[in-house]
Amino acid sequence: MTTARDLIAEALRRLLAKDMIGYAGLWAVDGVIEFPFAPQGYPARLDGRAAIEDYLRDYPNLLDVKEVVEQVVHETADPAVAVAEFQIAGVVVATGQPYTMRYITVVTARDGEIVRCRDYWSPLAAAETMGGLDAMTAAFTGGRAGA
């Protein structure tokens, strides 16, 4: 049985491999990803594998993730839920500037797929690295405000 812990490990492996279609494929067809700290104009929730795939499609053109560091996965009282703390390091493709960001992600799995993911990250830290909040939002929404 594929657990939430297994799915986290595979998601990070696919992120490093720049396999965004495979990454999105870890979600259930009706799976959800939420960004509780999303700034205005940035998507706060993506519903369904197709929306997640569309959102992630150009990620390697924005951020060249080189490594995952300081990774810890915590099991919870619910075997379907795991919490991951990790840091990714890489480069902002547009500027060549280093990118380092810490994340906490809560993953809920069912039938070997991610059904819900809450991704906690700092939009202020990401915006600073990516050239400002407008630049970051445009990069992840394809220039669509409020996407």
N, C-alpha and C positions, 0 to 999 in steps of 0.2 A: 504494500500500500504506500502510495506517495503521500508524505506528510507535509504540513506547512513548512517545517524545517527543510525538508528536501526541496520544496518549491523555491524557497528563499535561496538556497545554494545554487540551484539551477538558474534562477533569474540572474543572479550575480555573474555566473559563468557566461551566460548569453550576453549580458551587458558588456563584459570584457571582450567577447568575441564579436561584438558589434552586430549581433543577430537580433535585431529589433522585431522582426516578424516572428521569430521563434520565441522571443521574450513575451510578446503579446499573446502568443499561442498557449502560454501557461495559464491564461485566464479562462474561466468558463465563458461560454457564449454570452451569458447574461451577467458576467462578473463586473465588479465595480472597483474603481480606484478613486480615492478621495485625497485631496490635498488640504488638510484643515487650516494651514497657514497661508493659503494662496492669497496673493494681493489682488486688489481690484483689477479687473481686466484679464486676469489669468484664470484658466479653468479650475474650479474648485472640486469638480467631480466629472468623471468620465464613465458613462454607462455602456457596457457591452464590449466584447473583445474587438469588434470592428473600430469603435471609437478609440480604444486604447492603442490599437495598431496604427491608426491614422495619426494619433498624437506622437507616438514614438518613432514613426517612420524615418524622420530626418535627424533624430537625436545624434547619430555619429557625425553628422555634418556640423553640429553645434558644439558638441563636447567630445573630445577624444579621450575617453576614459582609459587610463593606463594600468591602474591597479586598484584593488579593494584592500584597504588596510584597517586594522583594529576591528575586525569583525567578531561579534559575539551574538549568538542566537540564544534566546531565553524561551524555554518551554513554559507553557502556562497550565493552569488546572484543567483547561479545556484542551484535549489533545488535537483539536482541529485548528488551534490558534498558536502562533509563535510570534515572538517579537525579536526583531533584528536591530542591532546597533552596529553601524559601520561608517566608514569614511571612504570616499572615492577620491582618487587623485588623477589628474590628467591635464588637458590643455583646452582652452577655449579656442576653437578652430579659427574664428574670425580675427582674433587678436594675437594668438600665439601666447597669451598670458596663462600662467598656471591656474588650474582650477582644483580646489580642495574643498570638499563639503562633507559635513557629518549628517547622517540620516538616522532616524528611528522609523521603522516600518512595522506595522502590525498586519500580519497576514492570516486570513481565515481560509482554510482549504475544505473542499468537499469533493469526493470522488476523484481525487488526484489532480484537481484544478484549483486555481485561486478564485474564490467567489467574492472576496472583499479584501481590499488592501487600503490601509490608511498610511500615507507617506508624509511624515513630519520632517520638514527641512526649513531652512531659513531663507525666505525670499530676499531679505535684505543682503545677506552674504552672497547669494547667487547673483543678484543684480549688480553688486559692487564688482564682482569678478567679470561679469558679462557686458559691462559698459553702461549700466543704469537700468532702472526698472522698466522703462519703455522698451529698451533693446531686448531685455530678457523676455518680456511678455510677447513682443513681436516675434521673437525667435521660436517660442513654443506654441504660438497660436497662428503662425503663418501670416502675421500682420493683422489678424482679425481681433479687434478689441472685443472683450467680453465673450470670447469663444468658450 
